[in-house]
Amino acid sequence: MSTPSQSPNSIMLTAPDMKAAMAFYVNICGFELKESWPSEEDPMWMNLDLNGQSAMMGAPMDPAKVGEMCADNGKELAWFQSVAEEWQNNKPGVGTMFYFMVEDVDTFHAEVLQRGGNPATDPKTQFYGLRDFGIVDPSGYRLVFYTPVAMENCQSCSMPLTDAKPGDMYCNYCLTDDGKLKPFEQVLEGAIQGYFMGMQKMERAEAEVAANEMLLKMPAWNPETCG
């Protein structure tokens, strides 16, 4: 078996049907099969690549046979024993989503459909600067394919983002010097003084109400989107 060619961020998934997993990732999603062991025809492990992003797959381990692999190493035995047992007792991928970046998510989505795939969602531009869609693999893992996009407006205060780069969410007025989103109170005060009082010529009390109502509709501060 050759040395796996992995990207800095790699995932390893357990697939009960390795052949079905290979067909899905290669034929439907366009991954390249880099390595397969012991063979491509009957894989127990494989390494797949999509634009330098690595997804490895392995067949489930029998908990009763884990000891044959690492009986002389207590820590490894405990580690792999728990992996094997938890796999048997739980649904694959519960609570997780695996993100893969593609050059053009709409084109990629169309290619997945042409290859016979059945995406769970359609491409959608999200407030956090990604355009993405989701799909479920044969084992039940949820995958999200995405492309960073340039937003037209700040997702904190709605100011136009004239020079935004793909993935940028906020304007400079809403960011600290180190690029983090300012606390709500600071953004609110800026909106009160800079926009509603300074540009709209409102009195303080009226400006406070208007600024608060505006910000709470924005994705950064709306409880339904920001959690």
ROROKOL-210821 format. One record per residue (C-alpha): residue in three letters; x, y, z. Coordinates in nm, 3 decimals. Example, Ala and Ser with C-alpha at 12.3 -4.5 7.8 and 13.67 -1.06 7.14 Angstrom:
! ROROKOL-210821
aa/east/north/up
ala/1.230/-0.450/0.780
ser/1.367/-0.106/0.714
! end
This chain:
! ROROKOL-210821
aa/east/north/up
met/0.000/0.000/0.000
ser/0.138/0.341/-0.093
thr/0.170/0.631/0.148
pro/-0.160/0.823/0.156
ser/-0.144/1.165/-0.010
gln/-0.342/1.366/0.242
ser/-0.433/1.733/0.255
pro/-0.384/1.926/0.582
asn/-0.752/1.870/0.662
ser/-0.852/1.509/0.612
ile/-1.151/1.309/0.730
met/-1.181/0.937/0.797
leu/-1.525/0.776/0.774
thr/-1.649/0.425/0.838
ala/-1.848/0.285/0.546
pro/-2.038/-0.044/0.585
asp/-2.058/-0.082/0.206
met/-1.721/0.023/0.069
lys/-1.811/-0.043/-0.294
ala/-2.123/0.173/-0.268
ala/-1.918/0.445/-0.099
met/-1.656/0.433/-0.375
ala/-1.921/0.455/-0.646
phe/-2.088/0.753/-0.477
tyr/-1.776/0.956/-0.409
val/-1.605/0.883/-0.742
asn/-1.891/0.849/-0.990
ile/-2.143/1.091/-0.836
cys/-1.933/1.352/-0.654
gly/-1.624/1.347/-0.873
phe/-1.362/1.253/-0.615
glu/-1.041/1.094/-0.741
leu/-0.949/0.755/-0.597
lys/-0.589/0.793/-0.480
glu/-0.530/0.467/-0.291
ser/-0.729/0.153/-0.222
trp/-0.633/-0.142/-0.002
pro/-0.610/-0.434/-0.049
ser/-0.756/-0.372/-0.397
glu/-0.987/-0.141/-0.586
glu/-1.220/-0.432/-0.657
asp/-1.259/-0.529/-0.289
pro/-1.157/-0.227/-0.077
met/-1.130/-0.229/0.300
trp/-0.971/0.116/0.304
met/-0.943/0.393/0.048
asn/-0.826/0.749/0.014
leu/-1.022/0.991/-0.204
asp/-0.934/1.343/-0.313
leu/-1.136/1.645/-0.426
asn/-0.923/1.947/-0.514
gly/-0.664/1.857/-0.251
gln/-0.925/1.772/0.015
ser/-0.888/1.419/0.145
ala/-1.168/1.183/0.246
met/-1.062/0.839/0.367
met/-1.301/0.547/0.407
gly/-1.263/0.230/0.607
ala/-1.476/-0.080/0.656
pro/-1.623/-0.128/1.007
met/-1.409/-0.314/1.260
asp/-1.548/-0.615/1.443
pro/-1.518/-0.526/1.814
ala/-1.434/-0.890/1.889
lys/-1.131/-0.875/1.660
val/-0.985/-0.540/1.764
gly/-0.757/-0.716/2.011
glu/-0.588/-0.903/1.728
met/-0.468/-0.574/1.589
cys/-0.334/-0.397/1.898
ala/-0.350/-0.631/2.198
asp/0.000/-0.528/2.307
asn/-0.088/-0.158/2.335
gly/-0.345/-0.075/2.601
lys/-0.416/0.279/2.487
glu/-0.461/0.181/2.122
leu/-0.677/-0.115/2.222
ala/-0.908/0.111/2.425
trp/-0.918/0.369/2.144
phe/-1.007/0.130/1.863
gln/-1.237/-0.079/2.082
ser/-1.450/0.226/2.155
val/-1.452/0.321/1.786
ala/-1.575/-0.025/1.686
glu/-1.839/-0.048/1.958
glu/-1.974/0.304/1.910
trp/-2.006/0.242/1.537
gln/-2.229/-0.060/1.602
asn/-2.449/0.128/1.847
asn/-2.499/0.460/1.669
lys/-2.618/0.603/1.340
pro/-2.328/0.716/1.117
gly/-2.247/1.086/1.126
val/-2.512/1.202/1.374
gly/-2.454/1.569/1.452
thr/-2.182/1.619/1.190
met/-2.152/1.774/0.845
phe/-1.842/1.753/0.626
tyr/-1.762/2.056/0.410
phe/-1.578/2.040/0.077
met/-1.492/2.352/-0.123
val/-1.547/2.353/-0.499
glu/-1.470/2.617/-0.761
asp/-1.830/2.680/-0.869
val/-2.096/2.521/-0.652
asp/-2.376/2.570/-0.906
thr/-2.179/2.397/-1.180
phe/-2.078/2.124/-0.936
his/-2.442/2.075/-0.833
ala/-2.545/2.039/-1.198
glu/-2.269/1.782/-1.253
val/-2.384/1.581/-0.950
leu/-2.736/1.575/-1.095
gln/-2.607/1.470/-1.437
arg/-2.417/1.181/-1.278
gly/-2.736/1.056/-1.113
gly/-2.694/1.213/-0.769
asn/-2.984/1.324/-0.552
pro/-2.881/1.633/-0.351
ala/-3.082/1.699/-0.037
thr/-3.081/2.077/-0.093
asp/-3.033/2.319/-0.381
pro/-2.746/2.572/-0.399
lys/-2.818/2.865/-0.170
thr/-2.618/3.174/-0.076
gln/-2.586/3.177/0.303
phe/-2.545/3.487/0.519
tyr/-2.205/3.359/0.636
gly/-2.045/3.409/0.295
leu/-2.085/3.064/0.141
arg/-2.305/2.932/-0.138
asp/-2.366/2.564/-0.070
phe/-2.581/2.255/-0.103
gly/-2.605/1.930/0.091
ile/-2.614/1.565/-0.003
val/-2.624/1.239/0.194
asp/-2.383/0.956/0.112
pro/-2.479/0.584/0.111
ser/-2.372/0.542/0.474
gly/-2.582/0.836/0.594
tyr/-2.305/1.097/0.626
arg/-2.408/1.452/0.539
leu/-2.179/1.635/0.299
val/-2.188/2.005/0.214
phe/-2.022/2.133/-0.102
tyr/-1.960/2.508/-0.107
thr/-1.802/2.805/-0.280
pro/-1.713/3.126/-0.091
val/-1.905/3.423/-0.233
ala/-1.879/3.801/-0.200
met/-2.169/3.946/-0.001
glu/-2.338/4.268/-0.117
asn/-2.414/4.397/0.232
cys/-2.267/4.373/0.579
gln/-2.444/4.096/0.768
ser/-2.421/4.302/1.087
cys/-2.537/4.652/0.989
ser/-2.647/4.623/0.621
met/-2.386/4.869/0.492
pro/-2.288/4.796/0.127
leu/-1.972/4.586/0.093
thr/-1.822/4.749/-0.213
asp/-1.477/4.587/-0.184
ala/-1.577/4.257/-0.023
lys/-1.380/3.943/-0.098
pro/-1.548/3.601/-0.119
gly/-1.626/3.490/0.234
asp/-1.629/3.842/0.386
met/-1.938/3.898/0.601
tyr/-1.888/4.233/0.776
cys/-1.785/4.590/0.698
asn/-1.488/4.757/0.865
tyr/-1.717/4.957/1.093
cys/-1.842/4.635/1.254
leu/-1.500/4.472/1.292
thr/-1.228/4.517/1.551
asp/-0.871/4.591/1.444
asp/-0.793/4.218/1.450
gly/-1.088/4.134/1.227
lys/-1.341/4.011/1.483
leu/-1.706/4.116/1.500
lys/-1.758/4.389/1.758
pro/-2.002/4.328/2.046
phe/-2.364/4.414/1.973
glu/-2.354/4.718/2.203
gln/-2.067/4.874/2.009
val/-2.229/4.812/1.670
leu/-2.557/4.948/1.806
glu/-2.395/5.266/1.930
gly/-2.222/5.315/1.597
ala/-2.551/5.277/1.413
ile/-2.727/5.517/1.651
gln/-2.470/5.793/1.625
gly/-2.327/5.741/1.278
tyr/-2.636/5.659/1.075
phe/-2.961/5.743/1.249
met/-2.850/6.055/1.436
gly/-2.570/6.165/1.202
met/-2.723/6.090/0.861
gln/-3.097/6.061/0.933
lys/-3.094/6.350/1.182
met/-3.302/6.163/1.440
glu/-3.313/6.249/1.806
arg/-3.132/6.008/2.040
ala/-3.441/5.826/2.170
glu/-3.586/5.771/1.822
ala/-3.247/5.668/1.685
glu/-3.202/5.407/1.958
val/-3.531/5.238/1.870
ala/-3.467/5.246/1.497
ala/-3.110/5.116/1.527
asn/-3.209/4.834/1.759
glu/-3.494/4.725/1.529
met/-3.265/4.731/1.224
leu/-2.981/4.534/1.380
leu/-3.207/4.264/1.520
lys/-3.321/4.189/1.165
met/-2.963/4.131/1.049
pro/-2.823/3.774/1.036
ala/-2.543/3.854/1.281
trp/-2.791/3.954/1.553
asn/-3.120/3.787/1.461
pro/-3.178/3.508/1.719
glu/-3.314/3.281/1.444
thr/-2.987/3.291/1.251
cys/-2.712/3.364/1.505
gly/-2.826/3.110/1.764
! end
